Each structure stands twice: as C-alpha cells, then as structure tokens.
Amino acid sequence: EADNELYYLEAIHLFVEILDTYFRNVCELDLIYYFYKAYAALDEVILGGEIMESSRGAVIRQLAANDATQ
C-alpha cells in the first residue's frame, strides 16, 4: 500500500529503454527469440518484486559482462 505507483511506471520505462539499448532498436522478434536475455535484463532491474537497479548504464554493463562469459 505504501508503494509509489509512479516509481514502478518509471521502472517499466527504464526496462524498455534498457531493452532498446541492449538489442539496438528492440522489436517483438528480439523478445521472442532472445527471451532469456530479456529475462536477464528484467532480473537486473527488478528482483523479488523490488527495484534493485535504476541505472541504465550499470544494467547494460552487467548484461555485456554476462554475454562475454557465455
């Protein structure tokens, strides 16, 4: 009840911006064929229902590091 709805809308917007940066102009096919990467990005932003990271750069760096190890 004490959660700020605008903060969660901002987190959704941040997630869309991260997907757009990570996939370089994201489209529906990116989400279908690379859903595991989209879930990894979502896990970096939101974990356990709580917003964990609000920095787009930090999330992109972590995702790039994950890609480098695979």
N, C-alpha and C positions, 0 to 999 in steps of 0.2 A: 504494500500500500504506500510505502514511503518512496518508492522508486520514481524517478523523474522520466516521464514518457518522452520528452524531447531529447533526453540523453540517449535513449535507445534508438530513436529515429536518426540521431546523428551517428550512432554506431552502425546502423544499417547503411547510411550514406557512405561512411568510411569504408565499409566492406565492399560496396560496389566500386568505389574508387580504387581500392586495392586490387580487385579483380581486373579492372580495366587496365591498370598499370602492369600487373603481373602477366596477363595474357595479351597485352598490347592490342587494345581495342576488342574487348571481350564480346563474344556472341553466344547464342544458345548452344551451338555445337561444341564450343570450348567446355561449357558446363556439362554437356552430355558425355563427351569422350574423355575429359580430364576431371571428372567429378571428385576424384581423390585429392587433386590439387586444390580444388575449391574448398573441400572439407578441411584440408590442412590450413588454408588461409583463414577459414572460419574459426578453427581451433586456436589460431594465434590471436584472434581478436576477442572472441568470446569463449570462455571455458567455464563449464558448470553453471551456465546461466548468468555469469558475471562478466562484465567487460574487463579484459585483462590488459589490453594494449590499445592505446589511442593514437599511436604514432605510425603513420603510413610508412615512413622510411624504415622504421625498426622492423615492421612486419615484412616488408619487401626484402630486406637484408636477410632475415631469418629464412624466408622461403627460398631465396637464392642459395643460402648455405645448405638447406635441405636438398635442393636439386643437385648441388655439387657433390654431395655424399652418396647419391644414388647412382 
